Amino acid sequence: MDELFTGAVRTALGLLVACLRAVIWLIWEFCFHLLGWYAGWLPCRLLSLGHYPPETIHEYEAAPALRGFMVCMAGLISLIALATLITRFLTTLN
């Protein structure tokens, strides 16, 4: 009976770990890579006068790791800055 219970617990924990890994991957892939690239591509292009990054907006998978990281970080920083500006503007209206 103990082996049956242990096997069921091990299977349930394995499924829970698999679900957690899938959620973490989804958050990393979607929130950081996809949203970060799309939000950071335009500010990087504007600040570098059209030179950085050399990839088009739809070629985020072809970018080298460091370049992709820099553009994604610029995107996340610009999204945080935009959210901060919007909240400051909305609080001044009241």
C-alpha positions in Angstrom: 0.0 0.0 0.0 2.9 2.4 0.8 4.4 1.8 -2.7 1.1 2.8 -4.3 0.8 5.9 -2.2 4.4 6.8 -2.9 4.0 6.3 -6.6 0.9 8.5 -6.7 2.6 11.3 -4.8 5.7 11.0 -7.0 3.4 11.2 -10.1 1.5 14.2 -8.7 4.7 16.0 -7.9 6.1 15.3 -11.3 3.0 16.8 -12.9 3.2 19.8 -10.7 6.9 20.4 -11.6 6.1 20.0 -15.3 3.3 22.6 -15.0 5.5 25.0 -13.1 8.3 24.7 -15.7 5.8 25.3 -18.5 4.5 28.4 -16.8 8.0 29.8 -16.1 8.9 29.1 -19.7 5.8 30.9 -21.0 6.4 33.9 -18.8 10.1 34.1 -19.9 9.4 33.5 -23.6 6.4 35.8 -23.9 6.9 38.5 -21.4 10.7 39.0 -21.7 11.6 37.9 -25.2 8.5 38.8 -27.2 7.1 41.9 -25.4 10.6 43.1 -24.5 11.8 42.9 -28.1 8.8 44.5 -29.6 8.7 47.3 -27.0 12.5 47.9 -27.2 13.1 47.7 -30.9 11.6 51.1 -31.7 13.3 53.1 -29.0 16.6 51.5 -29.9 16.1 52.3 -33.5 15.1 55.9 -32.7 18.0 56.5 -30.4 20.6 55.0 -32.8 19.1 56.8 -35.8 18.1 53.5 -37.5 21.3 51.5 -37.0 20.7 49.4 -33.9 19.5 46.6 -33.9 20.3 45.6 -37.5 17.5 43.0 -37.5 14.0 43.9 -38.4 11.3 43.9 -35.8 10.2 40.4 -36.8 13.7 38.8 -36.6 14.1 38.7 -32.9 15.1 35.0 -33.0 17.9 35.8 -35.4 19.5 38.3 -33.1 22.6 37.3 -31.1 22.1 36.7 -27.4 23.7 39.9 -26.1 21.9 42.1 -28.7 18.6 40.4 -27.9 19.1 40.9 -24.2 19.9 44.6 -24.6 16.9 45.3 -26.8 14.6 43.3 -24.5 15.9 45.2 -21.4 15.4 48.5 -23.2 11.9 47.4 -24.0 11.1 46.5 -20.4 12.6 49.7 -19.1 10.6 51.7 -21.6 7.4 49.9 -20.6 8.1 50.6 -16.9 8.9 54.3 -17.7 5.7 54.6 -19.8 3.6 53.1 -17.0 5.2 55.5 -14.5 4.5 58.5 -16.7 0.9 57.4 -17.2 0.3 56.9 -13.5 1.8 60.3 -12.6 -0.3 61.9 -15.2 -3.5 60.3 -14.0 -2.7 61.2 -10.3 -2.3 64.9 -11.3 -5.8 64.9 -12.8 -7.5 64.2 -9.4 
